[in-house]
Amino acid sequence: MRKAGVLGATGSVGQRFILLLSDHPEFELSVLGASSRSAGKRYEDAVVWKQTDLLPESARNIIVQECKAGAFKDCDIIFSGLDADYAGEIEKEFVSSGLAVVSNAKNYRREADVPLIVPIVNPEHLEIVEQKVKSGQKGFQICISNCSTAGLVAPLKPLVEKFGPIDLLTTTTLQAISGAGFSPGVPGIDILDNIVPFISGEEEKMEWETRKILGGLSEDKTECRLVSEDAMKVSAQCNRVPVIDGHTECISLRFERRPPPSVEAVKQCLRDYVCEASKLGCPSAPKNTIHVLEQNDRPQPRLDRVRDNGFGVSVGRIREDPVLDFKMVVLSHNTIIGAAGSGVLIGEILLKKGLI
């Protein structure tokens, strides 16, 4: 068993990390970190638990620590659910202290030597970490992608591998309120009976993160290389909708190669895709990475978000697009494969590769 620490343990993503780690076969929930207001309290006394599953017994009596590297020195891996306002300096201290940090915050996603990972899509970018470990570096940073980006790139990866580059891509998102966190979150008066057609910074993140995740690595495997904006143009429109969990995205795309594949070839490509985490035997890996749904009215958040325990992605309504080549609807669980679940699955891959 590897010892795991969680930063931001009382927040939305932190609570999801605790649920996923509480009975994990490979990680032991060891240290929980939060603000100075919570430090020194038992976890059950410090947290306002808002998950639909009960607070795990294994976490209740853990004494919350301040987010200082010294308190986590015996941990093999740190999962960070910290808000971006606090994550930067705290995570930097942890990495400098020789700790492995897997972060849901945006602070270091743009750094060339920090892999931006969706574990069912681009685990090969963890070669950057392999190079650091080989060189004797103990601490390293890995970033989880934005929640809406995770759902977007899941079907794109196998399509690019099979049919070549995508040069035009548009997505319109219908994003769940859990993606905004607990505090301040989305006020009920704003979201009930309503759709909010703006999420600050979200569209920009989706547009450039997609190009980093689908990009390659430098020749020496030490830095990420983004797909250029000229090679792939990405346009995102993001909306907050009154759904608790599950981000839905309406995607249209065009392949660079002519003629494009058939609709059936696209469907079969997605059905056949098996992510590396599944091949490695990671315990959280989905049995079916992508679920291709043939019903006209699927996927739907309430019915499809927990496929493969939230680690699988559902794709439906795959059809020709009269403007581009194809259009489809994608659904992913935003707090599992779009956030904490991705972090845990990244940890499992690191363990399988002997990097922690």
Salt bridges, closest charged atoms under 4 A:
GLU26 OE2 - LYS352 NZ 3.65
GLU44 OE2 - ARG42 NH2 2.61
GLU44 OE1 - ARG60 NH1 2.87
ASP45 OD2 - ARG42 NE 3.18
GLU57 OE2 - ARG60 NE 3.08
ASP74 OD2 - LYS73 NZ 3.64
ASP113 OD2 - LYS132 NZ 3.60
GLU124 OE2 - LYS157 NZ 3.10
GLU161 OE2 - LYS157 NZ 3.66
ASP167 OD1 - ARG254 NE 3.05
GLU202 OE1 - LYS205 NZ 3.74
GLU204 OE2 - ARG110 NH2 3.22
GLU209 OE2 - ARG109 NH1 2.92
GLU223 OE1 - ARG225 NH1 3.05
GLU229 OE2 - ARG211 NH2 3.94
GLU264 OE2 - ARG271 NH1 3.08
GLU276 OE2 - LYS353 NZ 3.05
GLU294 OE1 - LYS267 NZ 3.04
GLU294 OE2 - ARG271 NH2 2.86
ASP304 OD2 - ARG298 NE 2.78
ASP304 OD1 - ARG307 NH2 2.86
ASP308 OD2 - HIS291 NE2 2.54
ASP325 OD2 - ARG258 NH2 2.41
GLU348 OE2 - HIS24 NE2 2.54
